[in-house]
Structure formats: C-alpha cells, structure tokens
Amino acid sequence: MKDAADYLGLSPHTLYVWRHRRQGPPSFRMGPRGRVMYRWEALDVWIREQEHADSRSNPELNPLSASPQQCSCPSA
C-alpha cells in the first residue's frame, strides 16, 4: 500500500481511508495475511478518471465554457 500511496502522492492513511469508504482506486487482497494490493495499470486508469471528472482538466465540464441557457418561462 505504501508504494501505491507514494505513486499517487498520498499518505498511506488517506489511501486506507479511501479504500475503507470504497472511494479510491481499485484494490484487492492477496496471500494468507490478506495484504492489500494495487495494480499499477489500475492506478493509472483511476488517475485518468479523476482528471476527466475534474472541470479544470476537462473543458466539457467547465461551467464557464457552457453556452447560456434560454428561459422557457411563460411570459406574463
């Protein structure tokens, strides 16, 4: 878990909490002691998903680039 946390620039505790809340990158347990493992490929995919979900990285989500909405309210 420490290598994955270092790779993501997070503390191991943050990664542990995210795993507990099912918020972080995909992980699995392996071995007789149930060691938590992360695949490098899965971490890269998760990072790309986070970038895509962030309006600062994804112009499609930037509210400043949205076209103005037309009001379809009945006139009085």
C-alpha positions in Angstrom: 0.0 0.0 0.0 2.9 2.4 0.7 4.2 2.1 -2.9 0.7 2.9 -4.2 0.4 5.8 -1.9 3.8 7.1 -2.9 2.9 6.7 -6.6 -0.3 8.7 -6.1 1.3 11.3 -3.9 -0.9 10.4 -0.9 -0.3 9.3 2.6 -0.9 5.5 3.2 -3.5 6.6 5.8 -5.5 8.5 3.2 -5.4 5.6 0.8 -6.5 3.3 3.6 -9.5 5.5 4.4 -10.4 5.8 0.8 -10.3 2.0 0.4 -12.5 1.6 3.5 -15.0 4.1 2.0 -14.7 2.5 -1.4 -13.7 5.9 -2.9 -10.1 5.2 -4.1 -8.5 3.2 -6.8 -9.4 -0.5 -7.2 -7.6 -2.9 -4.9 -7.7 -6.5 -3.8 -6.3 -8.7 -1.0 -3.8 -11.4 -1.7 -2.0 -14.0 0.3 -2.7 -15.7 3.6 -2.4 -12.5 5.5 -4.7 -10.6 3.1 -2.2 -8.0 2.0 -3.8 -5.1 0.2 -2.6 -4.9 -3.4 -2.9 -2.3 -6.2 -2.1 -2.9 -9.9 -0.1 -0.1 -11.5 -2.4 -0.2 -14.5 -5.4 0.3 -12.3 -3.8 3.2 -10.6 -3.1 4.9 -14.0 -6.7 4.3 -15.1 -8.0 5.7 -11.8 -5.8 8.8 -12.2 -7.1 9.4 -15.7 -10.7 9.0 -14.4 -10.0 11.6 -11.8 -8.6 14.0 -14.4 -11.6 13.5 -16.6 -14.0 14.2 -13.7 -12.3 17.5 -12.8 -13.7 20.5 -14.6 -10.3 22.2 -14.5 -8.8 19.3 -16.6 -11.9 18.6 -18.7 -13.2 21.6 -20.7 -16.6 19.8 -21.2 -17.3 20.1 -17.5 -16.1 23.7 -17.1 -19.2 25.8 -16.3 -17.6 28.9 -17.8 -17.5 27.3 -21.2 -21.2 26.3 -21.2 -23.5 28.1 -23.6 -26.1 30.3 -21.9 -29.4 28.6 -21.2 -32.6 30.0 -22.7 -35.5 30.5 -20.4 -38.7 28.8 -21.5 -40.8 30.6 -18.9 -44.3 31.7 -20.0 -44.4 35.5 -20.5 -46.7 37.4 -18.2 
